[in-house]
């Protein structure tokens, strides 16, 4: 099943969860040992939610995000993303899910150092088969929303960590995805900057209605989340 931009953004806005995870198991081989990471995880997330998943390092937070984000595949169970079943999906479907349905924010920003801030955002949009005028317009609009338009032509090494993360958030949102997945988005920032980024993500979630799912150690996020989960020994709890 190949997705198109129209498929990606023509969504049923009813009560159907944007993310539905059912009975998911995932293990990895470490040497010759098969190590379970997720053990029967169930999760439903509604459209527009601001969800935070807490857990210690190695608890399975990133693995769960990778399964929801079509980066990895389940061993057993079901993962539905915006109506699309990812378990058993073809490689092309997984690629299209990443292109059209997911925006990613990483701990270390993952900006391309040879591109300016606005070029980093534009590059993500090139994959969506949009007109150049739409790419330019969205890139400008979302950089303005994160307060980075005045620094649009700066390179990553000319920006602070907080500024780089704001560009990364603009890059994720400019795709206008069903879901933004953020893996430790404040983990590389000082306390003041982290607080500012948390507030920005909450504000953007409310303004755009785009669902945020954040894996983090930052307990401040619990104060702004619509739902909070904890992952321990591969199982998810409230």
C-alpha positions as CSV (number, residue, x, y, z in Angstrom):
1,X,0.0,0.0,0.0
2,X,1.5,3.3,-1.1
3,X,0.6,6.5,0.6
4,X,0.3,9.9,-1.0
5,X,0.2,13.3,0.6
6,X,-3.5,13.3,0.2
7,X,-3.8,10.0,2.1
8,X,-1.5,11.3,4.8
9,X,-3.5,14.4,5.6
10,X,-7.1,13.3,4.9
11,X,-7.8,11.9,8.3
12,X,-10.9,10.8,10.0
13,X,-11.2,13.2,12.9
14,X,-13.6,11.0,14.9
15,X,-13.0,9.0,18.0
16,X,-10.6,6.5,16.4
17,X,-7.2,6.6,18.3
18,X,-4.4,8.0,16.3
19,X,-2.1,5.4,17.9
20,X,-3.3,1.9,18.9
21,X,-0.8,-0.6,20.3
22,X,-2.1,-4.1,21.2
23,X,-0.2,-7.0,22.7
24,X,3.2,-5.8,21.4
25,X,6.3,-7.9,22.1
26,X,9.8,-7.0,21.0
27,X,13.2,-8.7,21.7
28,X,16.7,-8.1,20.5
29,X,19.7,-10.5,20.1
30,X,22.6,-9.3,22.2
31,X,25.3,-11.7,21.1
32,X,23.7,-15.1,21.2
33,X,21.2,-14.1,23.9
34,X,17.7,-13.1,23.0
35,X,16.7,-10.2,25.4
36,X,13.1,-9.2,25.7
37,X,12.5,-5.4,25.7
38,X,8.7,-5.1,25.5
39,X,6.4,-7.7,27.0
40,X,2.8,-7.4,25.9
41,X,2.4,-3.6,25.7
42,X,-1.0,-2.1,25.2
43,X,-1.5,1.7,24.5
44,X,-4.1,4.0,23.0
45,X,-3.5,7.6,22.2
46,X,-6.2,10.0,21.1
47,X,-5.7,12.7,18.5
48,X,-4.3,15.9,20.0
49,X,-3.0,14.3,23.2
50,X,0.3,15.4,24.7
51,X,1.6,12.0,26.1
52,X,4.7,11.5,28.1
53,X,6.3,8.1,28.7
54,X,8.8,7.8,31.6
55,X,11.2,5.0,32.3
56,X,14.8,4.4,33.2
57,X,17.5,3.9,30.5
58,X,17.0,0.5,28.8
59,X,13.3,0.2,29.9
60,X,12.0,0.2,26.4
61,X,10.9,3.8,25.8
62,X,12.9,4.3,22.6
63,X,11.9,0.8,21.3
64,X,8.3,1.7,21.8
65,X,8.7,5.0,20.0
66,X,10.6,3.2,17.1
67,X,7.7,0.8,16.7
68,X,5.1,3.6,16.6
69,X,7.3,5.6,14.3
70,X,7.7,2.8,11.7
71,X,11.5,2.7,12.3
72,X,11.3,-0.9,13.7
73,X,8.9,-3.8,13.5
74,X,7.1,-5.8,16.2
75,X,7.8,-9.5,16.9
76,X,4.2,-10.0,17.9
77,X,1.1,-7.8,18.3
78,X,-0.4,-4.8,16.5
79,X,0.6,-1.2,16.0
80,X,-1.8,1.1,14.2
81,X,-0.7,4.6,13.3
82,X,-3.4,7.0,12.0
83,X,-5.4,4.0,10.7
84,X,-2.4,2.2,9.1
85,X,-1.4,-1.2,10.4
86,X,2.4,-1.3,10.8
87,X,2.8,-4.9,12.0
88,X,3.7,-6.9,8.9
89,X,3.6,-3.9,6.6
90,X,5.8,-3.8,3.5
91,X,9.0,-1.8,3.4
92,X,7.4,0.8,1.1
93,X,4.5,1.3,3.5
94,X,6.9,1.7,6.4
95,X,8.9,4.3,4.5
96,X,5.7,6.2,3.5
97,X,4.5,6.1,7.1
98,X,7.7,7.8,8.2
99,X,7.5,10.4,5.4
100,X,3.9,11.4,5.8
101,X,2.6,10.5,9.2
102,X,5.5,11.1,11.7
103,X,7.6,14.1,12.7
104,X,10.7,13.2,14.8
105,X,12.5,15.2,17.4
106,X,15.7,13.8,18.8
107,X,17.9,14.4,21.9
108,X,20.9,15.6,19.8
109,X,18.8,17.6,17.3
110,X,20.1,15.7,14.2
111,X,20.4,18.9,12.1
112,X,22.5,18.7,8.9
113,X,25.5,20.9,9.7
114,X,26.1,22.1,6.2
115,X,22.5,23.4,5.9
116,X,21.0,26.6,7.4
117,X,18.1,26.4,9.8
118,X,15.5,27.0,7.1
119,X,17.3,24.6,4.7
120,X,17.1,21.9,7.3
121,X,13.3,22.4,7.5
122,X,12.9,22.6,3.7
123,X,14.9,19.4,3.2
124,X,12.4,17.4,5.3
125,X,9.5,18.8,3.2
126,X,11.2,17.9,-0.1
127,X,10.2,14.3,0.7
128,X,6.5,15.2,0.7
129,X,6.2,16.0,-3.0
130,X,5.0,19.5,-2.3
131,X,5.2,22.5,-4.5
132,X,8.3,24.7,-3.9
133,X,6.1,27.6,-2.9
134,X,4.4,25.4,-0.2
135,X,7.8,24.2,1.0
136,X,9.1,27.8,1.4
137,X,5.8,28.9,3.0
138,X,5.7,26.1,5.6
139,X,9.4,26.4,6.4
140,X,9.0,30.1,7.1
141,X,5.8,29.7,9.0
142,X,7.0,27.0,11.4
143,X,10.3,28.7,12.1
144,X,8.4,31.8,13.0
145,X,6.1,29.7,15.3
146,X,9.2,28.4,17.2
147,X,10.7,31.9,17.4
148,X,13.6,31.1,15.0
149,X,12.7,33.1,11.9
150,X,15.3,35.8,12.7
151,X,18.0,33.0,12.7
152,X,16.7,31.1,9.7
153,X,19.9,31.6,7.8
154,X,22.3,30.6,10.6
155,X,24.0,27.2,10.5
156,X,23.6,24.7,13.4
157,X,27.1,25.5,14.8
158,X,26.0,29.1,15.1
159,X,23.1,28.2,17.2
160,X,22.8,27.3,20.9
161,X,21.4,23.9,21.9
162,X,18.0,25.3,22.7
163,X,17.9,27.1,19.3
164,X,18.9,23.9,17.5
165,X,16.1,22.0,19.2
166,X,13.6,24.7,18.2
167,X,14.7,24.2,14.6
168,X,14.3,20.5,15.0
169,X,10.7,21.0,16.4
170,X,9.9,23.3,13.4
171,X,11.2,20.6,11.0
172,X,9.0,18.0,12.6
173,X,5.9,20.1,12.7
174,X,6.3,21.6,9.2
175,X,5.4,18.1,7.8
176,X,2.0,18.6,9.5
177,X,2.1,14.9,10.6
178,X,-0.4,12.9,12.5
179,X,2.1,12.5,15.4
180,X,5.3,14.0,16.6
181,X,7.6,11.6,18.4
182,X,10.2,13.1,20.7
183,X,12.9,11.0,22.3
184,X,14.5,12.8,25.2
185,X,14.0,16.2,23.6
186,X,15.3,18.1,26.6
187,X,18.0,15.6,27.6
188,X,20.9,17.7,26.1
189,X,19.7,21.0,27.5
190,X,20.2,22.9,30.7
191,X,17.3,23.3,33.1
192,X,16.2,26.8,32.0
193,X,16.4,25.9,28.3
194,X,14.7,22.6,28.8
195,X,11.8,24.3,30.6
196,X,11.5,26.7,27.6
197,X,11.4,23.8,25.1
198,X,8.8,22.0,27.2
199,X,6.6,25.1,27.2
200,X,7.0,25.5,23.5
201,X,6.0,21.9,22.7
202,X,2.9,22.2,24.9
203,X,2.0,25.5,23.2
204,X,2.4,24.0,19.7
205,X,0.4,20.9,20.6
206,X,-2.5,23.1,21.7
207,X,-2.2,25.4,18.7
208,X,-1.9,22.8,16.0
209,X,-3.8,19.8,17.5
210,X,-0.9,17.5,16.4
211,X,-0.4,14.6,18.8
212,X,2.9,14.6,20.8
213,X,4.4,11.4,22.2
214,X,7.5,12.1,24.3
215,X,9.9,9.7,25.9
216,X,11.8,11.4,28.7
217,X,13.4,11.5,32.1
218,X,12.3,15.1,32.6
219,X,9.7,15.1,35.3
220,X,8.6,18.6,34.5
221,X,6.8,17.1,31.5
222,X,4.3,15.4,33.8
223,X,3.0,18.8,34.7
224,X,1.9,19.6,31.1
225,X,1.0,16.2,29.8
226,X,-2.6,15.2,29.1
227,X,-1.6,11.6,29.9
228,X,1.5,10.1,31.6
229,X,2.7,6.5,31.3
230,X,5.6,4.6,33.0
231,X,7.4,1.7,31.4
232,X,9.1,-0.9,33.7
233,X,10.4,-4.3,32.7
234,X,8.9,-3.9,29.3
235,X,5.4,-3.2,30.5
236,X,3.4,0.0,30.4
237,X,1.5,1.4,33.3
238,X,-0.3,4.6,34.2
